[in-house]
Amino acid sequence: MSNHDRPLSPHLSIYRWPITMVLSILHRITGIALSLGFVVLVAWLFDAASGVEAYGVFLSVMDTLIGKLVLVGFSFAFFFHLSNGARHLFWDSGRGFEKEQANRSSWLVLAMTVALTAVFWWVAS
C-alpha cells in the first residue's frame, strides 16, 4: 500500500503560529527556566552562608556578561510566568476566551513582562 498520493501536513516553517500558542509554549519554557534558575539561587545562598571569600567568587562570576544575562533572563522568565499566570487566573473565572480577547491579553502579557523586567533592572541598578 502506497502513501504517495496522500497530502502532507504543513510544515512548521509555513504554519503561522498564533500568539496564544507561542505564549503557551513560552510559559512551559519559562517554568523550566525558573526551576533551573533556582539552582543559581541556592548557589547564592550557599556561598553567602559559606563566607566572604566564597561569596566574592560568586559575585565575580555573576558580574560577568554571561552572569548578568542569566540574571536578566531569570527575571524575564519570572515576570513572564507571573503575568501569564495572572491571565490564567482570569481565564479560570470563565472570561477572556474569545479569540480577540485572548490575543489582546497575550500582547498585554508580553508588554507587562518587558515593562516589569525593565523597571526591576532600572530600580536595581
C-alpha positions in Angstrom: 0.0 0.0 0.0 1.5 3.3 -1.1 1.0 6.6 0.7 2.4 8.8 -2.1 -1.0 10.1 -3.0 -1.8 11.4 0.4 -1.3 15.1 1.1 1.4 16.2 3.5 0.7 18.2 6.6 2.0 21.7 6.6 5.5 22.0 8.0 6.2 24.3 11.0 8.1 26.7 8.7 5.0 27.6 6.7 2.4 27.4 9.5 1.7 30.8 11.2 1.8 30.3 14.9 -0.9 32.2 16.8 0.3 34.4 19.7 -1.6 32.3 22.2 0.3 29.2 21.1 3.6 31.0 21.4 2.8 32.1 24.9 1.7 28.6 25.9 5.0 27.2 24.8 6.9 30.1 26.4 5.0 29.5 29.6 6.3 26.0 29.8 9.8 27.0 28.8 9.9 29.8 31.5 8.6 27.3 34.0 11.6 25.0 33.3 14.0 28.1 33.3 12.7 29.1 36.7 13.3 25.7 38.0 16.9 25.8 36.7 17.3 29.4 38.0 16.6 28.2 41.5 19.9 26.3 41.3 21.6 29.7 41.0 19.5 31.0 43.9 20.6 28.0 46.0 24.3 28.6 45.0 23.9 32.2 46.0 22.5 31.3 49.4 25.1 28.6 49.9 28.0 30.9 49.0 26.6 33.6 51.2 26.5 31.2 54.1 30.0 29.8 53.3 31.8 33.1 54.0 33.1 36.2 52.4 35.6 34.5 50.1 33.0 32.1 48.6 30.5 34.9 48.2 33.1 37.1 46.5 33.7 34.3 43.9 30.0 34.0 43.3 29.7 37.8 42.8 32.6 37.9 40.4 31.0 35.2 38.3 27.6 36.9 38.3 29.3 40.2 37.5 30.4 38.9 34.0 28.3 39.5 30.9 27.1 35.9 31.0 26.2 36.1 34.6 24.2 39.3 34.0 22.4 37.7 31.1 21.5 34.8 33.3 20.0 37.1 35.9 18.1 39.2 33.3 16.8 36.0 31.7 15.7 34.7 35.1 13.9 37.9 35.9 12.3 37.9 32.5 11.1 34.3 33.0 9.8 35.2 36.4 7.8 38.2 35.3 6.5 36.4 32.2 5.4 33.4 34.3 3.8 35.8 36.8 1.9 37.8 34.1 0.8 34.8 32.2 -0.3 33.1 35.4 -2.4 36.1 36.3 -4.0 35.8 32.8 -4.7 32.1 33.5 -6.3 33.0 36.8 -8.6 35.4 34.9 -9.4 32.7 32.5 -10.4 30.4 35.4 -13.3 32.8 36.0 -14.6 31.8 32.6 -13.9 35.1 30.8 -11.5 36.2 28.1 -11.7 33.1 25.9 -12.9 34.9 22.7 -10.2 35.0 20.1 -9.8 38.8 20.1 -9.7 38.9 23.9 -7.2 36.1 24.1 -4.9 37.8 21.5 -5.2 41.1 23.3 -4.4 39.6 26.6 -1.4 37.8 25.1 0.1 41.0 23.9 -0.6 42.6 27.3 1.3 39.8 29.0 4.3 40.4 26.7 4.1 44.2 27.3 3.8 43.7 31.1 6.8 41.2 31.1 9.1 43.7 29.3 7.9 46.6 31.4 8.3 44.8 34.7 11.7 43.4 33.7 12.9 46.9 32.6 11.6 48.6 35.8 13.1 45.9 38.0 16.6 46.3 36.5 16.2 50.1 36.4 15.4 50.1 40.2 18.1 47.5 40.9 20.9 49.5 39.2 
